Amino acid sequence: MINWGPWRPDAGGPDTGFAQTADGVLPQTGGYGPMNSGVTPSGAVSLGDDPRGGIAIQRTDGGWQDYFATAAKIRVLNSSYDWDDIETGRAVTSGDDVSFALFGTKLLNTDTADGFKAYDYEAGGTNDAVGGGAPTAVRSLCVCNNVVFALDCDSNNRRMESSAQGNHANWTTQGADGKTFEDGGALIGMRDLRNGLGVIFQESAVRLVQFGAAPTGALYTITKAADGLGAASDRAIAAFNGTAHFVANGGGLYEYSAGGNPIPIGDQKVNTWLAGQVAASDLGTIQTAVDPSRKMTWFRLNSSLLLGYHWIIREFVTVSVSTSALLRLATPAVTIDDLTGFVDDLDVAIDSLDYQGGSPAFGSLGSDLKISRFTGTPLAADIRSCILSAGGSQRFNRATPISDASGSLLSIGTTDSLSSALSYSTGKARWDDGTVDLDDRGRYFAFRETISAGATWTYSNGIDNVQSNSDAP
C-alpha cells in the first residue's frame, strides 16, 4: 500500500513518504478526512467594508453576539443577519485593526487613532472613552486574571499598563501597574493562557505574565520566555486552552504553552513553503484563528488560501477558499418573523444551527463580506502522494484508492526524469470492484485522488494494489 503520508512540502526528493498536496481536507490518523464548506445564512447582509477586527461574545443571558470593526465603524450582527452600528466616524489607522476584549458587561475596544473605549453590550448606549487614568491611545488589549492589560500605550510602543483587578476603569490604585520594556522591541500582543498566566509578544521577545507569585504590592511578575523571537503582528497570534500559536517576526510558525519555551511547529514541514507564499514584509497580514471542534489552528495567508495545523496530529493541510477574515462566529437566534421569503425557498434547513443560534464555530467573512460558518458539505479535495521511483521504466495498468469516496477520480503522474515535472493523466472513476484502470508509463510516478465538492466521504488513506509491468530495459 502507498500511504498518502502527512503533507510536508519542505521535504524534497522522491520516496519521502510525504504527500505533495493535501488541499480541502483535514489531517486524521492514517490519512485525511473532509473539511466542511462555508454556509452563509439566507438573507445575510454584507458588513459593508473590509473587516478590521472582530469578536464573538456571550451575553449574561447566555446568548451570543458577533462584533466587527471596519475602518469607520463598529457593528454588531442582529437576528436578521444584518448589521447595527455601535459607533460610526472612526478613523482606524491603515494596516491596523481594532483590538477587542470582553470585561464583565463591557466590550472594550481600542485602536491608536480612536482611543481606548468601552461599550456596555447589555445596556447599550454609546461607546465611551475609558477613564480612571487609563491610557488614551492603545494598540492592543488583553484580559488576564480579571485584569485589563493595554499594550503600546500613548505612542510608546514599549509601554504596557494594567488596570486594578476587577475594575477596567481604575488604572492608578489597587494594584494597577505599568512597565516600559527596554529590550525586545515593540509590544505586539498578549494572550490569556488561563490559571493566572498570560503571554506577551514583542518584536523579538516572548514574556510570561504570572499572577500569584508577585512581591508585596504587585499583582503579577513578568519573566522572559524567549529572546530573539517575537510575533509578526497581533492578528497573527491565536490562543486557546493554555496554548498560543503564532507567526514569528522574521518567519516560521511557533507554539507556546504556559511555562514552557516556544516550539517551532513548521520547521522541516511548511516554513520554506510558507516563505514562498507570503513575503517577509507581509507576514504581519497573516490572520490566525482557532477551530476547537476540529482541534485546528488556521492561518489565513491571503484572500484565497488557508493553512491549517492540527494540534493533536501536529500536521498541516491547506484549504482553498475565499475569505476576508477568520473568526469563531456565533449565530444569533432567529425567529420566524425574522425570515424573509418562503420557507421552501430557504437554502438552509429550518432546524439548522444557523437559525437556532449558539456558541461559536469556526467561520469567516467571505469575499462578499457576509458571515459564513464552516458547517456545510465537504469541500472539493485534492490529495497527491510523494514522487516514487518505479525502479526503471514501468507501464502502470491498475490501482485501487483506499478511500470511501466512491465517486472520486484517480490519476497518475509520470516522468522519466526528476528534473521534469510530472504529467498527470485524466482522472478516472472506479470499477465496481473499486479498481481504476490506468495506461501510463514512466520511471517516476505519483498518484492523485480528487473528490468533488459536496461528495459524501469520511477517509482517504492512500493507494493499494498497484499493477504495472516493465516497459523498457
Residue, then its C-alpha position, 0 to 999 in steps of 0.5 A: m500500500i502507498n500511504w498518502g503520508p502527512w503533507r510536508p512540502d519542505a521535504g524534497g526528493p522522491d520516496t519521502g513518504f510525504a504527500q505533495t498536496a493535501d488541499g480541502v481536507l483535514p489531517q486524521t490518523g492514517g490519512y485525511g478526512p473532509m473539511n466542511s464548506g462555508v454556509t452563509p445564512s439566507g438573507a445575510v447582509s454584507l458588513g459593508d467594508d473590509p473587516r478590521g477586527g472582530i469578536a464573538i461574545q456571550r451575553t449574561d443571558g447566555g446568548w451570543q453576539d458577533y462584533f466587527a470593526t471596519a475602518a469607520k465603524i463598529r457593528v454588531l450582527n442582529s437576528s436578521y443577519d444584518w448589521d447595527d452600528i455601535e459607533t460610526g466616524r472612526a478613523v482606524t489607522s491603515g494596516d491596523d485593526v481594532s483590538f477587542a476584549l470582553f470585561g464583565t458587561k463591557l466590550l472594550n475596544t481600542d485602536t491608536a487613532d480612536g482611543f481606548k473605549a468601552y461599550d456596555y453590550e447589555a445596556g447599550g448606549t454609546n461607546d465611551a472613552v475609558g477613564g480612571g487614568a487609563p491610557t488614551a491611545v492603545r494598540s492592543l488589549c488583553v484580559c488576564n486574571n480579571v485584569v485589563f492589560a493595554l499594550d503600546c500605550d500613548s505612542n510608546n510602543r514599549r509601554m504596557e499598563s494594567s488596570a486594578q483587578g476587577n475594575h477596567a476603569n481604575w488604572t492608578t490604585q489597587g494594584a494597577d501597574g505599568k512597565t516600559f520594556e527596554d529590550g525586545g522591541a515593540l509590544i505586539g500582543m498578549r494572550d490569556l493562557r488561563n490559571g493566572l498566566g498570560v503571554i506577551f509578544q514583542e518584536s523579538a521577545v516572548r514574556l510570561v505574565q504570572f499572577g500569584a507569585a508577585p512581591t508585596g504590592a504587585l499583582y503579577t511578575i513578568t519573566k522572559a520566555a524567549d529572546g530573539l523571537g517575537a510575533a509578526s503582528d497581533r492578528a497573527i497570534a491565536a490562543f486557546n486552552g493554555t496554548a498560543h500559536f503564532v507567526a514569528n517576526g522574521g518567519g516560521l510558525y511557533e507554539y507556546s504553552a504556559g511555562g514552557n519555551p516556544i516550539p517551532i511547529g513548521d520547521q522541516k514541514v511548511n516554513t520554506w513553503l510558507a516563505g514562498q507564499v507570503a513575503a517577509s514584509d507581509l507576514g504581519t497580514i497573516q490572520t490566525a484563528v482557532d477551530p476547537s471542534r476540529k482541534m485546528t489552528w488556521f492561518r489565513l495567508n491571503s484572500s484565497l488560501l488557508l493553512g491549517y495545523h492540527w494540534i493533536i496530529r501536529e500536521f498541516v493541510t491547506v484549504s482553498v477558499s475565499t475569505s476576508a477574515l477568520l473568526r469563531l462566529a456565533t449565530p444569533a437566534v432567529t425567529i420566524d418573523d425574522l425570515t424573509g421569503f418562503v420557507d421552501d425557498l430557504d437554502v438552509a434547513i429550518d432546524s439548522l444551527d444557523y437559525q437556532g443560534g449558539s456558541p461559536a464555530f469556526g467561520s469567516l467573512g467571505s469575499d462578499l463580506k457576509i458571515s459564513r460558518f464552516t458547517g456545510t458539505p465537504l469541500a472539493a479535495d485534492i490529495r497527491s502522494c510523494i514522487l516514487s521511483a518505479g525502479g526503471s521504466q514501468r507501464f502502470n495498468r491498475a490501482t485501487p484508492i483506499s478511500d470511501a469516496s466512491g465517486s472520486l477520480l484517480s490519476i497518475g503522474t509520470t516522468d522519466s526524469l526528476s528534473s521534469a515535472l510530472s504529467y498527470s493523466t485524466g482522472k478516472a472513476r472506479w470499477d465496481d470492484g473499486t479498481v481504476d484502470l490506468d495506461d501510463r508509463g514512466r520511471y517516476f510516478a505519483f498518484r492523485e485522488t480528487i473528490s468533488a465538492g459536496a461528495t459524501w466521504t469520511y477517509s482517504n488513506g492512500i493507494d493499494n494494489v498497484q499493477s504495472n509491468s516493465d516497459a523498457p530495459 
